[in-house]
Amino acid sequence: MKYIMFEDFSGAPVPIIFPSRINFDEMREQMPYTKALSAGYITLTHEGVRCHGQSKSLQLETGPDDAAVIQAKFEDAES
């Protein structure tokens, strides 16, 4: 799976996760958010979320806090 981390209208990071067959730039065009913060690939492991890699087309790479932000979104959805 791929992801792009956007800054939402309140300034908070919001991840969009999508299938690997969709190009980063194609997904970017569909989003209303003005600022993309980071992008890369996501893997779910027994330890949680792992983010890695980059998007050459968007000239963005994985951010140091991306995995924690995405993991928190999954945990919020469970409660």
C-alpha atoms as one frame of an Amber mdcrd trajectory, in Angstrom:
protein
   0.000   0.000   0.000   1.009   3.616  -0.518   0.200   6.724   1.473   0.379
  10.493   1.256   0.368  12.553   4.437  -1.515  15.812   3.935  -2.018  18.818
   6.151  -5.759  19.257   6.678  -7.542  22.591   6.849  -6.882  22.868  10.610
  -3.152  22.132  10.211  -3.290  18.527  11.459  -1.618  15.688   9.536  -4.055
  13.347   7.799  -2.915  10.194   5.981  -4.535   8.896   2.821  -3.762   5.212
   2.231  -4.329   3.724  -1.196  -3.447   0.694  -3.363   0.023   0.425  -4.868
  -1.388   0.265  -8.406  -2.450   3.936  -8.140   0.316   6.441  -8.844   1.218
   8.999  -6.208   0.594  11.943  -8.536  -2.813  10.552  -9.577  -3.926  10.350
  -5.942  -2.492  13.784  -5.189  -4.656  15.322  -7.921  -7.815  13.934  -6.273
  -7.221  15.446  -2.824  -8.570  18.876  -1.822  -5.737  19.546   0.656  -3.239
  22.139  -0.492  -0.151  20.810   1.267   1.318  17.315   0.990   3.787  16.696
   3.825   5.266  13.298   3.013   4.665  10.147   1.021   5.823   6.576   0.814
   4.803   3.007   1.410   3.062   1.455   4.401   3.419  -2.041   5.750   1.491
  -3.526   8.658   3.695  -5.712  10.853   3.162  -7.557  14.124   4.705  -4.479
  15.796   2.340  -2.045  14.064   2.668   0.332  11.144   5.938   0.722   9.228
   6.453   3.566   6.739   9.282   3.548   4.224  10.364   4.821   0.840   9.436
   7.881  -1.127   7.429   9.316  -3.992   9.729  10.496  -6.752   6.832  12.049
  -8.666   5.825  14.212  -5.670   9.428  14.700  -4.515   8.424  13.616  -0.998
   9.747  10.942   1.314   8.568   9.222   4.455   8.423  11.507   7.471   9.833
  10.525  10.891   6.407  10.666  12.599   4.293   9.168   9.795   4.034   5.673
  11.280   2.933   7.061  14.662   0.295   9.301  13.057  -1.117   6.434  10.986
  -1.020   4.011  13.936  -2.931   6.551  16.058  -5.631   6.837  13.373  -6.132
   3.048  13.446  -6.276   3.049  17.242  -8.816   5.926  17.259 -10.996   3.963
  14.831 -11.080   0.984  17.197 -12.407   2.974  20.167
